[in-house]
Amino acid sequence: MVKVREYWRGGTKVRAHTRLPPGARKQLTIALVAVAAVFVFSHTGPATEASEPRRPSTNRSTPPPAPAREKEEPRPGPSWTVTYPIPWDRDGS
């Protein structure tokens, strides 16, 4: 970047600023077009039914899946804790 100091032009004060050096705008445009082209043309394309399914990658940091267990018997449900009859007609006496 070229740093331009403050100066007067036609009776108007021009503040200090920076600008691109000569030719840099064209080079920057070419570089941005190249990056955009790489980005646009580097995608893998749409997934189609004809394409081969992707296999999951092997991740060595996770343990292997647990072996499938045989079908367990259902767990018993809750049982009553009170086995004697509760009188609901209480008079409070």
C-alpha positions as CSV (number, residue, x, y, z in Angstrom):
1,M,0.0,0.0,0.0
2,V,1.2,3.4,-0.9
3,K,0.7,6.0,1.9
4,V,-0.3,9.5,0.6
5,R,0.3,12.4,3.0
6,E,-2.1,15.2,3.5
7,Y,-2.0,17.9,0.8
8,W,-3.9,20.9,-0.8
9,R,-5.4,20.6,-4.2
10,G,-7.3,23.4,-5.8
11,G,-7.9,25.1,-2.5
12,T,-9.2,21.9,-0.9
13,K,-7.4,20.1,1.8
14,V,-7.0,16.3,1.0
15,R,-6.7,14.0,4.0
16,A,-3.9,11.5,4.3
17,H,-4.8,8.1,2.9
18,T,-3.5,4.9,1.5
19,R,-4.0,3.5,-2.0
20,L,-3.1,0.5,-4.1
21,P,0.1,0.7,-6.1
22,P,-0.2,1.0,-9.9
23,G,-1.2,-2.4,-11.4
24,A,-2.2,-4.0,-8.2
25,R,-6.0,-3.7,-8.9
26,K,-5.6,-5.9,-12.0
27,Q,-3.5,-8.4,-10.2
28,L,-6.0,-8.6,-7.3
29,T,-8.9,-9.1,-9.8
30,I,-7.0,-11.9,-11.5
31,A,-6.3,-13.5,-8.1
32,L,-9.9,-13.3,-7.0
33,V,-11.2,-14.8,-10.3
34,A,-8.7,-17.7,-9.9
35,V,-9.9,-18.3,-6.3
36,A,-13.5,-18.2,-7.4
37,A,-12.9,-20.6,-10.2
38,V,-11.1,-23.1,-7.9
39,F,-14.0,-22.8,-5.5
40,V,-16.7,-23.3,-8.1
41,F,-15.0,-26.2,-10.0
42,S,-13.7,-28.1,-7.0
43,H,-17.0,-29.3,-5.6
44,T,-17.8,-33.0,-5.9
45,G,-21.0,-32.6,-7.8
46,P,-24.6,-33.5,-7.0
47,A,-25.2,-36.9,-5.4
48,T,-27.1,-39.2,-7.8
49,E,-28.5,-42.7,-7.3
50,A,-26.0,-44.0,-9.8
51,S,-23.0,-42.9,-7.8
52,E,-21.3,-45.3,-5.4
53,P,-22.4,-44.9,-1.8
54,R,-19.8,-43.4,0.5
55,R,-18.3,-45.7,3.1
56,P,-17.8,-44.2,6.5
57,S,-14.3,-43.3,7.3
58,T,-12.5,-45.3,10.0
59,N,-12.1,-43.2,13.1
60,R,-9.6,-44.9,15.4
61,S,-10.4,-42.7,18.4
62,T,-13.8,-44.2,19.0
63,P,-14.3,-47.8,20.3
64,P,-15.9,-50.4,18.1
65,P,-19.7,-50.8,18.5
66,A,-20.9,-53.1,21.2
67,P,-21.9,-56.6,20.0
68,A,-25.7,-57.1,19.6
69,R,-27.3,-58.7,22.7
70,E,-29.9,-61.4,22.6
71,K,-33.4,-60.2,23.2
72,E,-33.9,-59.6,26.9
73,E,-37.0,-60.6,28.8
74,P,-39.2,-57.6,29.6
75,R,-38.6,-56.1,33.0
76,P,-41.3,-56.5,35.6
77,G,-43.6,-53.6,36.1
78,P,-44.3,-51.8,39.3
79,S,-46.0,-53.7,42.1
80,W,-48.4,-52.5,44.7
81,T,-46.8,-51.5,47.9
82,V,-50.0,-51.6,50.0
83,T,-51.7,-54.9,50.2
84,Y,-54.4,-54.2,52.8
85,P,-57.7,-52.4,52.1
86,I,-57.7,-48.7,52.9
87,P,-61.0,-47.4,54.3
88,W,-62.0,-44.3,52.3
89,D,-65.1,-43.6,54.5
90,R,-63.3,-42.1,57.4
91,D,-65.2,-39.7,59.6
92,G,-62.2,-38.5,61.4
93,S,-63.2,-40.2,64.6
